[in-house]
Amino acid sequence: MLETDKDRTRYGGITYVPSPVSVMYKETYSIEVNKSGRLQYYKQSYSKKRTRITKTEFSKIYNSSRIMAIEPVQNTAKSNNHFLLRFFTY
């Protein structure tokens, strides 16, 4: 649990408590930007390796699948790739 006032304001005044129940999802799709600035699209099935997909395939899935959650992920200093968006389907 977040204890400080600084943490509460960072999350809009709401205390964040992660769920102890793990969520089961079928697939994860993500968009990344590489060093040259190009978008790359990925698909990862539950407990399998991540594979690269086309922009057209990504668009079709985003527009027609049952999306369980969307996670905008911010830049981290540790990685060269910057996640922009990740969503989970069931």
Secondary structure, DSSP 8 states (H G I E B T S, - for coil): ---SHHHHHHTTT------SS----SEEEEEEE-TTS-EEEEEEETTS-EEEE-HHHHHHHHHHS-EEEEE-----TT-SSEEEEEEEE-
